[in-house]
Amino acid sequence: MKIDPKTLEKWDKEYFWHPFTQMKVYREEDNLIFERGEGVYLWDIYGRKYIDAISSLWCNVHGHNHPKLNRAVEEQLKKVAHTTTLGSSNVPAILLAKKLVDISPEGLNKVFYCEDGAEAVEIALKMAYHYWRNRGEDRKVFITLSEAYHGDTIGAVSVGGIDLFHGTYRDLLFETIRLPSPYLYCKKEHGGLSETCTADLLFKLEDLLRARRDVVAVVLESGIQAAAGMLPYPPGFMKGVRELTKRFGTLLIVDEVATGFGRTGTMFYCEQEGITPDFMCLGKGITGGYLPLAATLTTDEVFDAFLGEFGEAKHFYHGHTYTGNNLACAVSLANLEVFEEEKTLEKLKPKIKLLEERLKEFWELEHVGDVRQLGFMAGIELVKDKEKGEPFPYGERTGFKVAMKCRERGVFLRPLGDVMVLMMPLVISEEDINFVLDTLKWAIGELTR
Ligand SMILES: *Cc1c(COP(=O)(O)O)cnc(C)c1O
């Protein structure tokens, strides 16, 4: 049965409550309803074509409808779609665990699966807390960063620091100690990202770690606070945090949900800082944007603290119904194979350069207040008054309006407030990168007309 577009639009507004969406406004607007995809392109129910310039919320890697990824799902489907991993196992989950250990920073030897990035963080938090308990230590406090985003479940929100998203739930959350957002702090106190700022931030952390011996873990995103509007860290910051957490005997949880799987130019951003965290949280790109899957990688040391006789009840009492789902793991394996077969990271290098070059042009625009980039991730911040750095009023939805303009010319974007986010699938061609940037530049220029 084929339902006509008008009915679909009606039912969408009537029955479907969308995430991160003001439904009153959504219901008054024309919305995109996607029907199919191919490579970096998406088509809506009217047959209009768009470039998916946000990788379907930062998860698509090798393009939509990829023959190899399709085949991986189809072949697994012929065997079995799902079997439980609570006390039993399945073939693709085993193969993927080994593969993830092989490609991740040295020392991360254990893989715990779940379905979404928030859960991967939630698991790291619980594991870290439980680790100290199993070692006979009662530790409670997490050190986090302002402007952090780790997902929307209560634990992940507790370690988050975006007041607009998280403030409402304050009474439900556990307490954390927050350091300033590195980017905002460096800009304010040091006029930009620099090694002096790195040192300054690390002194703050050192003071904290010296004063508090009950720190469960330091929790941070890898390399960039993406959801806060693409705020990169100063160079060496994560390396310094790793050294301090080691020196003061606490754990480090690194959230690579946004940055993992090539987004910053290397498979994981941790590689660029040359560090191995105690926990690395993965999601988004892990299945190339095909199926919900996430993972928390950890060390043998953490794993071993949970070993004991059954009666000791030291094990990790946590699991989800679909943990290690067969289909998701099968497509994730294929996703990683495509990285090798298509030399994705090698081909990405010139694209990152092109993006960097072309982003320079945006500084000239009247309403652009800042331009930020880490690898293939970028944010262009719109401001009302460039001289004063004055933002547009929140209710005006300026970023959204610019995104709507882009949509007219076939580029699909979803901004973060007034930050225009570019998170293109890694497979995108230089021609399409140029088209996306031309379109965005034109759309931002329209604000002045
Ligand atoms: C998206 C994101 C999450 C949450 O992942 P979900 O799959 O949406 O739950 C966590 N951390 C970071 C850094 C993210 O970008």
The ligand as a Gaussian input file, in Angstrom:
#p B3LYP/6-31G(d) Opt

LIG

0 1
 C       25.568000      12.292000      19.665000
 C       26.476000      12.226000      20.816000
 C       26.170000      11.430000      21.942000
 C       24.878000      10.710000      22.089000
 O       24.697000       9.700000      21.170000
 P       23.220000       9.131000      20.877000
 O       23.444000       8.009000      19.958000
 O       22.458000      10.274000      20.256000
 O       22.652000       8.744000      22.196000
 C       27.112000      11.350000      22.937000
 N       28.269000      12.014000      22.856000
 C       28.588000      12.782000      21.804000
 C       29.925000      13.448000      21.775000
 C       27.703000      12.925000      20.753000
 O       27.996000      13.710000      19.715000

